[in-house]
Amino acid sequence: MHGANSSNTFQRLSACFTKTLPGQRLVFGRPKKDDEPLGSRTSVPAREAPGRLLKMQDIVRETSLHRATIYRLIAKGEFPRPIPLGRQRVAWAERDVEQWKLRQLDHAAP
């Protein structure tokens, strides 16, 4: 009952949603031509991945600073701002915190 009919139905439905014909592939929002290589279209440059998202307890452990000190530094613009994740949840991009730590080491070097 689910054999060839269900696969044809799926192909027709997917063609409707992606605006392609059966046998075509979607490339950057439009159907790919059969003779067009996949990497031939210009794409938007990818953003650098932030790494892990760190909670306040991770920041305290990584920096050895008290949470009040961290928020004081944020207010002065001397520490990365957190990323809001929800009503009562924030996190820091690990990449930003690592860059801050490197700057601290550079300033401390004689």
C-alpha positions as CSV (number, residue, x, y, z in Angstrom):
1,M,0.0,0.0,0.0
2,H,2.9,2.4,0.7
3,G,5.1,1.2,-2.3
4,A,5.6,3.3,-5.4
5,N,2.5,5.4,-4.9
6,S,3.7,6.9,-1.6
7,S,7.2,7.7,-3.1
8,N,5.5,9.4,-6.1
9,T,3.3,11.4,-3.8
10,F,6.3,12.4,-1.7
11,Q,8.2,13.6,-4.8
12,R,5.2,15.6,-6.0
13,L,4.7,17.2,-2.6
14,S,8.4,18.0,-2.1
15,A,8.4,19.5,-5.6
16,C,5.5,21.8,-4.6
17,F,7.3,23.0,-1.4
18,T,10.7,23.5,-3.0
19,K,9.4,24.8,-6.3
20,T,11.4,22.1,-8.2
21,L,10.3,19.5,-10.6
22,P,10.9,15.8,-9.8
23,G,14.6,15.0,-10.4
24,Q,15.8,18.6,-9.8
25,R,17.7,19.6,-6.7
26,L,17.3,22.9,-4.8
27,V,20.4,25.2,-4.9
28,F,20.3,28.5,-2.8
29,G,16.5,28.9,-3.2
30,R,16.1,27.9,-6.8
31,P,16.1,24.7,-8.8
32,K,19.6,23.4,-9.8
33,K,20.1,22.8,-13.5
34,D,21.4,19.4,-14.4
35,D,24.6,20.8,-16.0
36,E,25.3,23.3,-13.2
37,P,28.0,22.3,-10.6
38,L,26.8,22.4,-7.0
39,G,29.5,25.0,-5.9
40,S,28.9,27.3,-8.9
41,R,26.7,29.8,-7.1
42,T,28.0,32.6,-5.0
43,S,27.1,32.2,-1.3
44,V,27.1,34.5,1.7
45,P,30.3,34.1,3.7
46,A,29.8,31.9,6.7
47,R,30.1,33.5,10.1
48,E,32.7,32.2,12.5
49,A,31.2,29.7,14.9
50,P,31.1,31.0,18.5
51,G,32.1,27.7,20.0
52,R,30.3,26.6,23.2
53,L,27.9,28.8,25.0
54,L,29.1,29.3,28.6
55,K,26.9,29.8,31.7
56,M,27.9,32.3,34.5
57,Q,29.3,29.4,36.6
58,D,31.6,28.5,33.6
59,I,32.7,32.2,33.3
60,V,33.5,32.4,37.0
61,R,35.5,29.2,36.8
62,E,37.3,30.3,33.6
63,T,38.2,33.8,34.8
64,S,38.5,33.4,38.6
65,L,36.4,36.5,38.9
66,H,33.3,36.9,41.1
67,R,30.0,37.3,39.2
68,A,29.5,40.8,40.6
69,T,33.0,41.8,39.2
70,I,32.0,40.2,35.8
71,Y,28.8,42.3,35.6
72,R,30.7,45.4,36.7
73,L,33.3,44.8,33.8
74,I,30.4,44.3,31.4
75,A,28.8,47.6,32.5
76,K,32.2,49.4,31.8
77,G,32.5,47.7,28.4
78,E,35.6,45.7,29.5
79,F,34.1,42.2,29.3
80,P,32.0,40.5,26.6
81,R,28.3,41.0,26.8
82,P,26.1,37.9,27.3
83,I,23.8,36.6,24.7
84,P,20.2,36.5,25.8
85,L,18.8,32.9,25.4
86,G,15.4,33.4,27.1
87,R,13.6,35.4,29.7
88,Q,16.0,34.5,32.5
89,R,18.9,32.8,30.7
90,V,22.0,34.3,29.2
91,A,25.2,32.8,28.0
92,W,28.6,33.9,26.7
93,A,30.2,32.8,23.4
94,E,33.3,30.8,24.4
95,R,35.2,32.5,21.6
96,D,34.5,36.0,23.1
97,V,35.6,34.9,26.5
98,E,38.8,33.3,25.2
99,Q,39.7,36.5,23.3
100,W,39.1,38.5,26.5
101,K,41.5,36.2,28.4
102,L,44.1,36.6,25.7
103,R,43.9,40.4,25.9
104,Q,44.3,40.2,29.7
105,L,47.4,38.1,29.3
106,D,48.8,40.6,26.7
107,H,48.2,43.5,29.1
108,A,49.8,41.6,32.0
109,A,52.9,40.7,30.1
110,P,56.0,42.8,31.0
